């Protein structure tokens, strides 16, 4: 799943058939069945996907649809793995907010704009500055060590607080306080151009009002599993499917990757068969921020 022009899009790929995308519309039915065995998706680089040479089988519960060999190849040229220190493109540093007391610092390629924040499910965010990759990395590390702001927040924790989001003003207030503490730190790299404070709120993009409260979470798929429901909300890689009886079902689309998927009927019930469902993990307030 990816985000294009503020809408969730499922990407499809098959050997010899290339890639395509299908937009997901809020309020419409989402229904699919999993068939066969989950396989490694190989490596995507430079706009092209190289299939896994052995079509390795992937565990149903893994959120990464790659075998170890393909994952190592991905990390060999990756900003996240710090193997692209020579990247000449400008990067932006941001503060992302996911729920009360839950924020993180991160970097993204400036040309991507808010794309990375949509993929992470950031309910609101603000920019801190822009500059060369290594200057952005040093700023990220400064905030992480000086303010205790993490550079990673698990999706399980994000889901747990999604339904308890305060007003837009409350979100902006938490970001403003953290931004003020961040820009007041000594030791910012000179090469990083600071950004003025401005909040970008994405709650309406995700349709999050009321989403996640009491929701259940889909576990891994298996051959013959069927999932169906109506799209009520989406954030990061998660689809929130409404059903006629019971709470919403949160579908982590990373668990769909690598499966052969087929169309399925229904849409009224969020789970038809063959799917593990578990309650949301309890929320824990992040320490060390406020």
QUICOR-V499843 format. One record per pair of residues at least 12 apart in sequence whose C-alpha atoms are under 6 Angstrom apart, sorted by the first residue. I is the first residue (numbers start at 1). J is the second residue. D is the distance in whole Angstrom. If there is no record, write none. Layout:
# QUICOR-V499843
i=I j=J d=D
i=I j=J d=D
This chain:
# QUICOR-V499843
i=8 j=24 d=6
i=9 j=22 d=5
i=9 j=23 d=4
i=9 j=24 d=6
i=10 j=22 d=5
i=26 j=231 d=5
i=26 j=232 d=6
i=27 j=230 d=6
i=27 j=231 d=5
i=27 j=232 d=6
i=28 j=230 d=5
i=28 j=231 d=6
i=29 j=229 d=6
i=29 j=230 d=4
i=29 j=267 d=5
i=30 j=228 d=5
i=30 j=229 d=5
i=30 j=230 d=6
i=31 j=227 d=6
i=31 j=228 d=4
i=31 j=264 d=5
i=32 j=226 d=6
i=32 j=227 d=6
i=32 j=262 d=6
i=32 j=263 d=5
i=32 j=264 d=5
i=33 j=225 d=6
i=33 j=226 d=4
i=33 j=261 d=6
i=33 j=262 d=5
i=33 j=264 d=6
i=34 j=223 d=6
i=34 j=224 d=6
i=34 j=225 d=5
i=34 j=260 d=6
i=34 j=261 d=5
i=35 j=223 d=5
i=35 j=224 d=6
i=35 j=260 d=5
i=36 j=223 d=5
i=38 j=57 d=6
i=38 j=58 d=5
i=38 j=258 d=5
i=38 j=259 d=5
i=39 j=55 d=6
i=39 j=56 d=6
i=39 j=57 d=5
i=39 j=58 d=5
i=39 j=258 d=5
i=40 j=55 d=6
i=40 j=56 d=5
i=40 j=65 d=5
i=40 j=66 d=5
i=40 j=67 d=6
i=40 j=258 d=6
i=41 j=66 d=6
i=41 j=258 d=6
i=42 j=70 d=6
i=60 j=220 d=5
i=60 j=221 d=6
i=61 j=220 d=5
i=63 j=254 d=5
i=63 j=255 d=5
i=65 j=257 d=6
i=65 j=258 d=6
i=90 j=110 d=6
i=90 j=131 d=5
i=90 j=132 d=5
i=91 j=108 d=6
i=91 j=109 d=4
i=91 j=110 d=5
i=91 j=130 d=6
i=91 j=131 d=5
i=91 j=132 d=6
i=91 j=133 d=6
i=92 j=107 d=5
i=92 j=108 d=5
i=92 j=110 d=5
i=92 j=129 d=6
i=92 j=130 d=4
i=93 j=106 d=6
i=93 j=107 d=4
i=93 j=128 d=5
i=93 j=129 d=5
i=93 j=136 d=6
i=94 j=106 d=5
i=94 j=126 d=6
i=94 j=127 d=4
i=94 j=128 d=5
i=95 j=125 d=5
i=95 j=126 d=5
i=96 j=122 d=6
i=96 j=125 d=4
i=97 j=122 d=6
i=97 j=123 d=6
i=97 j=124 d=5
i=97 j=125 d=6
i=98 j=122 d=5
i=98 j=123 d=5
i=98 j=158 d=6
i=99 j=161 d=5
i=99 j=165 d=6
i=101 j=285 d=6
i=101 j=286 d=6
i=102 j=286 d=5
i=104 j=149 d=6
i=104 j=150 d=5
i=104 j=151 d=5
i=105 j=151 d=5
i=106 j=151 d=6
i=118 j=236 d=6
i=119 j=236 d=4
i=120 j=236 d=5
i=121 j=235 d=5
i=121 j=236 d=4
i=123 j=202 d=5
i=123 j=203 d=5
i=124 j=200 d=6
i=124 j=201 d=4
i=124 j=202 d=6
i=125 j=199 d=6
i=125 j=200 d=5
i=126 j=198 d=6
i=126 j=199 d=5
i=128 j=194 d=6
i=128 j=195 d=5
i=129 j=193 d=5
i=129 j=194 d=4
i=129 j=195 d=5
i=130 j=192 d=5
i=130 j=193 d=5
i=131 j=192 d=5
i=135 j=189 d=6
i=135 j=192 d=6
i=148 j=288 d=6
i=160 j=282 d=6
i=160 j=283 d=5
i=161 j=283 d=6
i=162 j=212 d=6
i=163 j=210 d=6
i=163 j=211 d=5
i=163 j=212 d=5
i=163 j=213 d=5
i=206 j=233 d=6
i=206 j=234 d=5
i=206 j=235 d=5
i=207 j=233 d=5
i=208 j=233 d=6
i=215 j=247 d=5
i=215 j=248 d=5
i=215 j=249 d=6
i=216 j=249 d=5
i=216 j=278 d=6
i=216 j=279 d=4
i=216 j=280 d=6
i=217 j=249 d=6
i=217 j=250 d=5
i=217 j=277 d=6
i=217 j=278 d=5
i=217 j=279 d=6
i=218 j=251 d=5
i=218 j=276 d=6
i=218 j=277 d=5
i=219 j=276 d=5
i=219 j=277 d=6
i=220 j=255 d=6
i=221 j=275 d=6
i=225 j=273 d=5
i=225 j=274 d=4
i=225 j=275 d=6
i=226 j=272 d=5
i=226 j=273 d=5
i=227 j=271 d=5
i=227 j=272 d=6
i=228 j=267 d=5
i=228 j=270 d=5
i=228 j=271 d=6
i=229 j=241 d=5
i=229 j=242 d=6
i=229 j=243 d=6
i=229 j=267 d=4
i=229 j=268 d=6
i=229 j=269 d=5
i=229 j=270 d=4
i=230 j=242 d=5
i=230 j=267 d=6
i=237 j=252 d=6
i=237 j=253 d=6
i=238 j=251 d=5
i=238 j=252 d=5
i=238 j=253 d=6
i=239 j=251 d=5
i=243 j=268 d=6
i=243 j=269 d=5
i=243 j=270 d=5
i=244 j=268 d=6
